[in-house]
Amino acid sequence: MASVSITTARIPEDAETTPLSLCDREPEVPADQLVAEMVPPPRFDGVRFSTYVPDPGQPSQAEAVRVLGGFAEQLGGTSDGGSGGGMKRWFRRTPKTAAPSGPRGVYLDGGYGVGKTHLLASLWHATPAPPERKAFGTFVELTNLVGALGFQQTVRTLSGHRLLCIDEFELDDPGDTVLVSSLLSRLVEEGVALAATSNTLPGKLGEGRFAAADFLREIQGLSAHFRPLRIDGEDYRHRGLPEAPAPRTDDEVTRAAYSRPHASLDDFPNLLDHLYRIHPSRYGALVDGVEAVCLTGVEPVPDQSTALRLVVLADRLYDREVPVLASGASFDRLFSEEMLNGGYRKKYFRAISRLTALARDAKSL
């Protein structure tokens, strides 16, 4: 098992605490816990449509709030005790023997940092149903749920839901394409409404990552479930803010880790190796209880598979509002030019954006 690397930094003589190490953690998440945790993450627990601040120069943002508010209202009433005056035809439960007509969900498409996750979580909160009747999770968490429960049990578990929200919808391999296409088709047949966010239009999923043309039928089937809703704008995380703070020295990072309770301290290359041994769906559990992440020796990631795992970790840290203090290379140098120009470029830019925001949060350390 890997351990904290402090070969280039001294342990402070006045150390107040001993930091945690992410490399010493190998969390296991029971299947029933996976289902129970399908709610908006802590950062988005208190968001609502009213707390979303549209950019006046981007009319599509205010339009998205309007459309999603109507979406939530249309989900408001059912014959099983829900509030409201009855579902609109778009969301009326369809008999299993009949094919649903038209899309049964909305798909929020736009660049990173325009507030898509904020709006998706707001929709979850605004939908008048008890928490156990609506689910919120990332794409990778959804595919892992199928792996943990099995396909048929996942259908049975989610089919009683009024709404399924899928954040960071991406298709990175053909197997996921077929799996998710089949799952969402079954859930639509059961009357579940869908909402998703992505940086890629539903008809373009998988493009640039695998031979999407060979799976065109499945991709088109996924697209048919959604009404695309484009959201334009700049990254709100950096709108009007100064440039990202410069990396710290190893000594500064180590001192901060030893002075703050519930902080972690890891050597960056060791952490990347450790992430390889843990399924990305468990990265949230990996950082549970950690109040600050301190990293020494940050350097560009060596390959694309490692880079994609780091993207997921960055997302989970951002969800949980965990500040990141680091030494070594700046976060805008994590990914090579080839990566930033490839099929996963939007994921990498999102990770840079989120890690930069967390680095600003770490200034207080």
C-alpha positions in Angstrom: 0.0 0.0 0.0 1.4 3.4 -1.0 2.1 6.0 1.7 2.7 9.7 1.9 5.9 10.9 0.2 7.7 13.7 2.0 11.2 13.2 0.7 11.5 16.8 -0.5 9.8 18.4 2.5 10.4 18.5 6.2 7.8 17.6 8.8 7.2 20.8 10.8 8.6 20.6 14.3 5.5 22.3 15.6 3.1 20.0 13.7 -0.3 20.1 15.2 -1.7 17.0 13.6 -0.8 14.1 11.3 -2.3 14.3 7.8 -4.4 11.6 6.2 -3.2 9.9 3.0 -5.6 9.2 0.1 -3.1 6.5 -0.9 -3.9 4.6 2.3 -7.6 4.5 1.5 -9.3 1.7 -0.4 -13.0 2.3 0.1 -15.7 -0.2 -0.6 -19.2 1.0 -1.2 -22.1 -1.5 -0.7 -24.7 -1.6 -3.5 -27.5 -0.3 -1.3 -25.4 2.7 -0.4 -24.8 3.4 -4.1 -28.6 3.8 -4.5 -29.1 5.8 -1.3 -26.4 8.2 -2.3 -28.0 9.1 -5.7 -28.7 12.7 -4.6 -27.0 16.0 -5.5 -23.5 16.3 -4.0 -22.8 18.7 -1.1 -21.8 21.6 -3.3 -25.2 21.5 -5.0 -27.4 20.5 -2.0 -28.6 24.1 -1.5 -28.9 25.3 -5.1 -32.2 26.2 -6.6 -33.4 27.9 -9.8 -33.6 31.1 -7.9 -29.9 30.9 -7.0 -28.8 30.5 -10.6 -27.6 33.9 -11.9 -27.9 34.0 -15.7 -25.4 36.0 -17.7 -27.3 38.9 -19.1 -25.3 38.6 -22.3 -26.4 34.9 -22.8 -30.2 34.7 -23.2 -30.0 30.9 -23.4 -29.2 30.8 -19.7 -32.4 32.5 -18.6 -34.3 30.4 -21.2 -32.9 27.2 -19.6 -34.2 28.2 -16.2 -37.6 28.9 -17.7 -37.8 25.6 -19.6 -36.5 23.5 -16.7 -39.0 25.2 -14.3 -41.7 24.1 -16.6 -40.2 20.6 -16.8 -40.4 20.3 -13.0 -44.0 21.5 -13.0 -45.0 18.9 -15.6 -43.6 16.3 -13.3 -45.6 17.5 -10.4 -48.7 15.3 -10.2 -49.4 11.6 -10.5 -52.2 9.3 -9.5 -50.0 7.8 -6.7 -50.2 10.8 -4.3 -47.8 13.3 -5.9 -48.6 17.0 -5.7 -50.0 19.1 -8.5 -52.9 18.8 -10.9 -51.8 16.0 -13.0 -48.9 15.3 -15.5 -48.8 16.8 -18.9 -49.0 14.4 -21.7 -45.3 14.4 -22.3 -44.7 12.8 -18.9 -47.8 10.7 -18.4 -46.8 7.2 -17.6 -46.9 5.1 -20.7 -48.4 1.6 -20.6 -45.6 -1.0 -21.0 -47.3 -2.3 -24.2 -47.3 1.1 -25.9 -44.3 2.9 -27.2 -43.7 6.3 -25.7 -44.2 9.2 -28.1 -41.6 11.9 -28.3 -38.6 12.6 -25.9 -39.2 12.1 -22.2 -36.3 14.1 -21.0 -34.1 17.2 -21.4 -30.5 17.3 -22.2 -28.4 20.3 -21.1 -25.6 20.9 -23.6 -23.0 23.6 -23.3 -19.4 24.3 -22.4 -17.8 23.8 -19.0 -18.6 26.3 -16.3 -22.0 27.6 -17.6 -23.9 26.1 -14.6 -25.3 22.9 -16.1 -24.9 20.9 -12.9 -26.4 23.7 -10.9 -29.5 23.6 -13.1 -29.7 19.8 -13.1 -29.5 19.8 -9.3 -32.1 22.6 -9.2 -34.4 20.5 -11.3 -34.0 17.6 -8.8 -34.8 19.8 -5.9 -37.8 21.4 -7.7 -39.4 18.1 -8.7 -42.2 17.5 -6.2 -41.3 13.9 -5.2 -39.7 12.4 -2.1 -36.0 11.8 -2.4 -36.4 8.1 -2.8 -38.5 8.7 -5.9 -35.9 10.7 -7.8 -32.2 9.9 -8.4 -29.2 12.1 -9.2 -25.8 10.7 -10.2 -22.9 11.0 -12.7 -22.7 8.8 -15.7 -19.9 6.7 -14.3 -21.9 6.2 -11.1 -24.9 5.0 -13.1 -22.8 2.5 -15.0 -21.2 1.3 -11.8 -24.7 0.8 -10.3 -25.5 -1.6 -13.1 -22.3 -3.4 -12.4 -23.1 -3.7 -8.7 -26.8 -4.6 -9.0 -27.1 -6.2 -12.4 -29.1 -4.9 -15.3 -32.5 -6.2 -14.4 -32.2 -5.2 -10.7 -31.2 -1.7 -11.7 -34.2 -1.4 -13.9 -36.4 -2.6 -11.1 -34.7 -0.2 -8.6 -35.0 2.9 -10.8 -38.3 2.1 -12.6 -40.4 3.5 -9.6 -38.6 6.8 -9.8 -40.3 9.9 -11.2 -37.0 11.5 -12.4 -33.4 10.3 -13.2 -30.8 13.0 -13.4 -27.5 12.1 -15.1 -24.6 14.5 -14.8 -21.5 14.4 -17.0 -23.1 12.2 -19.6 -20.3 10.7 -21.7 -19.9 7.6 -23.8 -16.3 6.6 -23.6 -16.6 3.1 -25.0 -19.0 0.9 -27.0 -19.9 -1.2 -24.1 -21.3 1.7 -22.2 -23.1 2.9 -25.2 -25.1 -0.3 -25.5 -25.6 -0.6 -21.8 -26.9 2.9 -21.2 -29.1 2.9 -24.3 -30.8 -0.3 -23.2 -31.2 0.9 -19.6 -32.7 4.3 -20.5 -35.0 2.7 -23.0 -36.3 0.4 -20.3 -36.7 3.2 -17.8 -38.6 5.3 -20.4 -41.0 2.4 -20.9 -41.6 2.4 -17.2 -42.5 6.1 -17.2 -39.3 7.6 -15.8 -38.5 11.1 -17.0 -34.8 11.8 -17.8 -32.5 14.8 -17.5 -28.8 14.9 -18.3 -25.9 17.3 -18.7 -23.0 17.0 -21.1 -20.5 19.0 -23.2 -21.6 17.0 -26.2 -24.9 17.0 -28.1 -26.7 13.6 -27.7 -26.3 12.8 -31.4 -22.5 13.4 -31.1 -21.8 11.2 -28.1 -18.8 9.0 -28.5 -17.4 11.1 -31.4 -13.6 11.2 -31.4 -13.3 8.5 -28.8 -14.3 5.2 -30.5 -15.8 4.1 -33.8 -19.1 5.9 -33.1 -20.4 5.1 -36.6 -20.4 1.4 -35.7 -22.8 2.1 -32.9 -25.0 4.7 -34.6 -28.2 2.9 -33.9 -27.6 2.9 -30.1 -26.4 6.6 -30.1 -29.5 7.6 -32.1 -31.7 5.7 -29.7 -30.2 7.6 -26.8 -30.7 10.9 -28.6 -34.4 10.2 -29.2 -35.0 10.2 -25.4 -33.9 13.8 -25.0 -34.9 17.3 -26.0 -31.6 19.2 -26.3 -31.4 22.5 -24.5 -28.3 24.5 -25.4 -26.7 26.8 -22.7 -24.1 29.2 -24.0 -21.7 31.3 -21.9 -18.3 31.6 -20.3 -16.9 29.7 -17.4 -18.6 31.3 -14.4 -15.8 30.0 -12.0 -13.3 32.4 -13.6 -15.6 35.2 -14.7 -13.9 38.4 -13.5 -11.5 36.6 -11.2 -7.7 36.9 -11.1 -5.5 34.2 -12.6 -5.0 31.0 -10.7 -2.6 31.1 -7.7 0.9 29.9 -8.4 1.9 26.5 -7.1 3.4 26.4 -3.6 6.7 24.8 -2.5 6.8 21.3 -1.1 7.6 22.7 2.4 4.6 25.1 2.3 2.2 22.3 1.2 3.6 19.9 3.9 3.3 22.6 6.6 -0.3 23.3 5.6 -1.2 19.6 5.7 0.3 19.1 9.2 -1.4 22.2 10.6 -5.0 21.5 9.4 -7.1 18.7 10.9 -8.6 16.2 8.3 -6.2 17.3 5.6 -4.6 14.8 3.4 -1.0 14.8 2.1 0.2 12.7 -0.9 2.9 12.7 -3.5 1.1 13.3 -6.8 2.7 10.4 -8.8 1.9 8.0 -6.0 -1.7 9.2 -6.0 -2.1 8.7 -9.7 -0.8 5.1 -9.2 -3.3 4.6 -6.4 -6.2 5.8 -8.5 -5.5 3.0 -11.0 -6.4 0.4 -8.3 -9.8 2.0 -7.4 -12.9 2.1 -9.5 -13.7 5.8 -10.4 -17.2 5.3 -8.9 -15.5 5.1 -5.5 -13.5 8.3 -5.7 -16.2 10.1 -3.8 -15.9 7.7 -0.9 -12.1 8.1 -1.3 -12.3 11.7 -0.3 -15.1 11.5 2.3 -14.2 13.3 5.5 -11.2 15.0 3.9 -11.3 18.8 4.4 -8.3 19.7 2.3 -6.1 17.9 -0.2 -2.4 18.7 -0.2 -0.3 17.4 -3.1 3.4 17.6 -3.6 5.3 17.1 -6.9 2.4 17.7 -9.3 3.5 17.0 -12.9 1.8 16.4 -16.3 -0.1 13.1 -16.4 1.6 10.4 -18.4 -1.2 9.0 -20.4 -4.9 9.3 -21.3 -6.3 6.6 -19.1 -4.5 8.2 -16.1 -5.8 11.6 -17.2 -9.4 10.4 -17.3 -9.2 9.0 -13.8 -7.8 12.3 -12.6 -10.8 14.1 -14.2 -13.2 12.0 -12.1 -11.2 12.8 -8.9 -11.3 16.5 -9.7 -15.1 16.3 -10.2 -15.6 14.6 -6.8 -13.3 17.1 -5.0 -15.3 19.9 -6.6 -18.6 18.4 -5.7 -17.5 18.2 -2.1 -15.9 21.7 -2.1 -12.5 20.3 -1.0 -9.7 22.9 -1.5 -6.5 21.6 -3.2 -3.1 23.0 -2.3 -0.3 21.8 -4.5 3.4 22.1 -5.4 5.0 21.4 -8.7 3.4 22.1 -12.1 0.4 24.4 -12.3 -2.9 22.7 -13.1 -3.1 24.2 -16.6 -0.1 22.0 -17.4 -1.6 18.7 -16.3 -2.7 17.6 -19.8 -0.6 17.6 -23.0 -1.5 19.5 -26.1 -2.5 16.3 -27.8 -5.0 15.5 -25.0 -6.4 19.0 -25.0 -7.0 18.7 -28.8 -8.4 15.2 -28.7 -11.9 13.7 -28.1 -11.8 14.2 -24.4 -10.7 17.9 -24.5 -13.9 19.2 -22.8 -13.4 16.8 -19.9 -9.8 18.0 -19.5 -10.7 21.7 -19.7 -13.5 21.1 -17.1 -10.9 19.5 -14.8 -8.5 22.4 -15.1 -11.3 24.8 -14.4 -12.5 23.0 -11.3 -9.0 22.4 -9.9 -8.1 26.0 -10.4 -11.2 27.0 -8.5 -10.3 24.6 -5.7 -6.7 26.0 -5.7 -8.2 29.5 -5.1 -10.2 28.0 -2.2 -6.9 26.7 -0.7 -5.4 30.2 -0.4 -6.7 30.3 3.2 -4.5 27.2 4.1 
